[in-house]
Amino acid sequence: MNISVPRDFYLLAFSNSEQHHHIIFIGLLLMYLLALVGNLLIIVLVCLVPQLHTPMYFFLCNLAVQDIITVSAVLPKLMTIIFIGERSISFYGCITQLFLYISCTDGDFLLLAIMAYDRYVAICIPMRYHLIMKARFCILLVSTAWIFCTTNALCYALLMSNLSFCRLIKINHVFCEILTLVELSCSDTTLIKTLITVDAPLIGVFPFWLILTSYAYIIYTILKMRTTAARLKSFSSCSSHLTVLLLYGGTCISLYMKPVSENSQEVDKLLSLIYLGFIPVLNPLVYSLRNRQIQYSVKIVFTKYLFHSLYN
């Protein structure tokens, strides 16, 4: 048995990509550009507009950064595969892609849980909001999430970099997905599988429980409000976050809880692409189209900075 650390992996991507590669490439390119522009716009607005210097937009800015890293780690290589047919990816390039994907994916769930807690404090105990959600506390929450997720992803990257492979390394996926890589290895993967088992409740169940608990209190508080106008105002303040939660949660449940079938690998690729590309495109749209403050901030930035630079 030939055991070795490979120089290259080969991403198979989509089985029918050769027949429709131009259409798929254009779709991926549009997805990538929209995700970049939309999330960069959110970051620029939060940085430049003082009215957006609040905890909710600070968390949203970090979510936008993670979305940019996610799409940049996966989509450019996938577009190269589709358009040029260059399927090879270096071993350490694959490990880097894995590291970026895990750190940002874990970070998404932790940030969504933090944002749910922020909405809980704002709606359920509004009089204490500014006392609880201070700048230092918000920075501490986000820093802890980043450090935990990057450390966790680094553990996976180090463990994967020490594995050996004993067959032709063809990854039947659109990126270097960890479960697919574990199946291809001929080393002892018990430690990695144990880490995955521990991560499931820590990264998945705990944030999900925190989100459910926060929104249980939020819904209870909204129902107790006397006027319909107050209920609508409170609900609208968390409707964008709820929409994003449904997008993330629905995709992840579909990806990991669906029954296994003959076409499950192709379905996994499509669901992964929705999570990797489509959701980062929708996030800025959800928060901008349903948010007057974001729309007003866009006008401020274009009026103050763009037209000012044109006339000077």
C-alpha positions in Angstrom: 0.0 0.0 0.0 1.5 3.3 -1.1 1.2 5.7 1.9 2.2 9.3 1.3 1.5 12.9 1.9 0.2 14.1 -1.5 1.5 17.1 -3.3 -1.9 17.8 -4.8 -5.6 17.1 -4.4 -8.1 17.1 -7.3 -11.5 18.8 -6.8 -14.1 17.1 -9.0 -16.7 19.8 -8.4 -19.9 19.3 -10.5 -20.2 16.2 -12.6 -22.0 18.1 -15.5 -19.8 21.2 -15.3 -18.2 20.6 -18.7 -21.6 20.7 -20.5 -22.7 24.0 -18.9 -19.4 25.4 -17.7 -20.0 28.9 -19.2 -23.4 29.3 -17.4 -22.1 27.9 -14.1 -19.0 30.2 -14.3 -21.1 33.3 -14.9 -23.4 32.4 -12.0 -20.5 31.8 -9.7 -18.8 35.1 -10.8 -21.9 37.1 -10.2 -22.4 35.4 -6.8 -18.8 36.2 -5.8 -18.9 39.8 -7.0 -22.3 40.5 -5.3 -21.1 38.9 -2.1 -18.0 41.1 -2.1 -19.7 44.3 -3.0 -22.6 43.8 -0.7 -20.6 42.9 2.4 -17.9 45.5 1.7 -20.7 48.1 1.5 -21.9 47.0 5.0 -18.4 47.3 6.4 -17.8 50.7 4.8 -21.2 52.1 6.1 -20.6 50.8 9.6 -17.1 52.4 9.7 -18.0 55.8 8.2 -21.5 56.5 9.5 -21.6 57.4 13.3 -25.3 56.5 13.5 -24.3 52.8 12.8 -21.8 52.7 15.7 -24.1 50.5 17.7 -23.6 46.9 18.9 -26.0 45.4 16.4 -24.1 46.9 13.4 -20.7 46.1 15.0 -21.8 42.4 15.0 -23.1 42.7 11.5 -19.8 44.2 10.3 -18.0 41.1 11.7 -20.5 38.8 10.0 -19.8 40.6 6.7 -16.0 40.1 7.2 -16.5 36.4 7.7 -18.7 36.2 4.6 -16.0 37.8 2.5 -13.4 35.4 3.8 -15.7 32.4 3.1 -16.5 33.3 -0.5 -12.9 34.3 -1.2 -11.6 31.0 0.2 -13.8 28.8 -2.0 -15.4 30.5 -5.0 -12.2 31.7 -6.9 -10.8 28.2 -7.0 -14.2 26.7 -8.0 -14.5 29.2 -10.8 -11.0 28.2 -12.0 -12.1 24.6 -12.1 -15.3 25.3 -14.0 -13.8 27.7 -16.6 -10.2 26.4 -17.1 -10.6 22.8 -15.9 -7.6 23.1 -13.5 -8.8 20.8 -10.8 -5.6 20.5 -8.8 -5.1 22.2 -5.5 -2.0 21.9 -3.5 -2.1 19.9 -0.2 -1.4 23.0 1.9 -3.7 25.1 -0.2 -6.4 22.6 0.6 -5.6 22.8 4.3 -5.7 26.6 4.2 -9.1 26.5 2.5 -10.3 24.1 5.2 -9.0 26.3 7.9 -10.7 29.4 6.6 -14.0 27.6 6.0 -14.2 26.1 9.5 -13.2 29.3 11.3 -15.7 31.4 9.4 -18.5 28.8 9.5 -18.1 28.4 13.3 -17.9 32.1 13.6 -21.2 32.6 11.8 -23.1 30.6 14.3 -21.5 32.2 17.3 -22.1 35.7 15.9 -25.7 34.9 15.1 -26.1 33.7 18.8 -24.4 36.9 20.0 -26.8 39.0 17.8 -29.8 37.1 19.2 -28.6 38.0 22.7 -28.3 41.6 21.6 -31.9 41.6 20.4 -33.0 40.0 23.6 -31.4 42.8 25.7 -32.8 45.5 23.4 -36.4 44.2 23.5 -36.8 42.5 26.9 -34.7 44.8 29.1 -34.3 48.0 27.0 -33.7 50.2 30.0 -30.5 48.3 30.8 -29.4 48.0 27.1 -26.7 50.6 27.2 -25.4 49.4 30.6 -25.1 45.8 29.4 -24.0 46.2 25.7 -21.1 48.4 26.3 -18.3 48.8 23.7 -15.9 46.7 25.8 -18.3 43.9 26.3 -19.2 43.8 22.6 -15.5 43.7 21.7 -14.9 41.0 24.2 -17.8 38.9 22.8 -16.6 39.2 19.2 -12.9 38.7 20.1 -13.7 35.5 22.1 -15.7 34.2 19.1 -12.9 34.9 16.7 -10.2 33.4 18.9 -12.2 30.3 19.7 -13.1 29.7 16.1 -9.6 30.2 14.6 -8.1 28.1 17.4 -10.6 25.3 16.7 -10.0 25.6 12.9 -6.2 25.5 13.5 -6.6 22.2 15.4 -8.4 20.7 12.5 -5.8 22.1 10.1 -2.9 20.7 12.1 -4.5 17.3 12.5 -5.3 17.1 8.8 -1.8 18.1 7.8 -0.4 15.1 9.6 -2.6 12.6 7.8 -1.4 10.2 5.1 -3.3 9.2 2.0 -3.0 5.9 0.2 -5.2 6.3 -2.9 -5.7 8.8 -5.7 -6.8 11.9 -4.0 -9.9 12.9 -5.9 -12.2 15.0 -3.7 -15.8 14.6 -4.9 -16.8 18.1 -3.6 -16.7 21.8 -4.6 -14.1 22.5 -1.9 -11.8 20.7 0.6 -14.6 19.6 2.9 -13.3 17.9 6.1 -15.6 14.8 6.1 -14.7 14.0 2.5 -11.0 14.4 3.3 -11.3 12.1 6.4 -12.8 9.4 4.2 -9.9 9.6 1.8 -7.2 9.2 4.5 -5.7 5.8 5.4 -4.3 7.1 8.7 -6.0 6.8 12.1 -8.7 9.5 12.1 -10.1 8.8 15.5 -8.9 12.0 17.0 -10.4 14.1 14.2 -13.7 12.3 14.4 -13.7 12.8 18.2 -13.1 16.5 17.7 -16.0 16.7 15.2 -18.3 14.9 17.7 -17.3 17.4 20.5 -17.7 20.3 18.1 -21.3 19.4 17.2 -22.9 20.3 20.6 -20.4 23.1 21.3 -20.6 25.0 18.0 -24.1 23.8 16.9 -26.3 22.9 19.8 -25.2 25.5 22.3 -25.6 28.6 20.0 -28.9 27.1 18.7 -30.1 26.8 22.3 -29.0 30.3 23.1 -30.9 31.6 20.0 -34.0 29.7 20.8 -34.0 30.9 24.5 -33.4 34.5 23.4 -36.3 34.5 20.9 -38.6 32.7 23.4 -38.2 35.6 25.7 -38.4 38.1 22.8 -41.7 36.7 21.5 -43.1 36.5 25.1 -42.2 40.2 25.6 -43.6 41.3 22.3 -47.0 39.5 23.0 -47.3 41.3 26.3 -47.0 44.7 24.7 -50.3 46.7 24.7 -50.3 48.4 21.3 -50.0 46.9 17.9 -47.6 49.6 16.9 -45.2 48.7 19.7 -45.3 45.0 18.7 -44.6 45.8 15.0 -41.7 48.1 15.9 -40.1 45.5 18.2 -40.6 42.7 15.7 -39.2 44.8 12.8 -36.0 45.4 14.9 -35.2 41.6 14.8 -36.9 40.5 11.6 -33.7 40.8 9.5 -31.8 38.7 12.0 -34.6 36.1 12.0 -34.5 35.9 8.2 -30.7 35.3 8.3 -31.1 32.7 11.0 -33.7 30.8 8.9 -31.3 30.9 5.9 -28.3 29.6 7.9 -30.3 27.1 9.9 -32.4 25.8 7.0 -29.3 25.2 4.8 -27.3 23.5 7.6 -30.3 21.2 8.6 -30.8 20.3 5.0 -27.1 19.6 4.5 -26.5 17.4 7.6 -29.9 15.9 8.4 -31.0 14.8 4.9 -31.3 11.1 4.2 -28.5 9.4 2.2 -29.4 8.6 -1.4 -27.7 7.8 -4.7 -27.5 11.4 -5.6 -26.6 12.6 -2.1 -23.1 13.8 -3.1 -24.4 16.1 -5.8 -27.1 17.4 -3.5 -24.4 18.1 -0.9 -22.5 20.1 -3.4 -25.5 22.3 -4.2 -26.4 22.8 -0.6 -22.8 23.7 0.2 -22.8 26.2 -2.6 -25.9 27.8 -1.3 -24.3 28.1 2.1 -20.9 29.2 0.7 -22.1 31.7 -1.9 -25.8 32.4 -1.9 -26.2 33.3 1.8 -23.3 35.7 1.8 -25.0 37.5 -1.1 -28.4 37.6 0.7 -27.1 38.8 4.0 -26.4 42.4 3.0 -29.7 42.5 1.0 -31.7 41.3 3.9 -30.2 43.9 6.3 -30.3 46.8 3.7 -33.7 46.3 2.0 -35.5 45.9 5.3 -33.6 48.6 7.2 -34.2 52.3 6.8 -31.1 53.2 8.8 -28.9 51.3 6.3 -30.7 53.0 3.4 -30.3 56.4 5.0 -26.6 55.7 5.6 -26.0 54.8 2.0 -27.4 58.2 1.0 -25.2 59.9 3.6 -22.0 58.2 2.3 -22.7 58.8 -1.4 -23.7 62.5 -0.7 -20.9 63.3 1.7 -18.0 61.4 0.2 -18.7 60.6 -3.4 -20.1 63.9 -4.6 -17.7 65.9 -2.3 -14.8 64.2 -4.1 -16.2 64.8 -7.5 -16.6 68.6 -6.9 -13.2 69.0 -5.3 
